[in-house]
């Protein structure tokens, strides 16, 4: 999770391990108790061009 959040910075723009340490520990505990979690994301591609004159 940490590697993902460091690479995909727009997911949590202010992410640092220190800032989210407690939440990361909660997530770790949840995974240990309940197994893996599934996350879904939507992506949209916007293609734009300058109109011809």
Beta strands, then each sheet from edge to edge (+ up, - down):
end
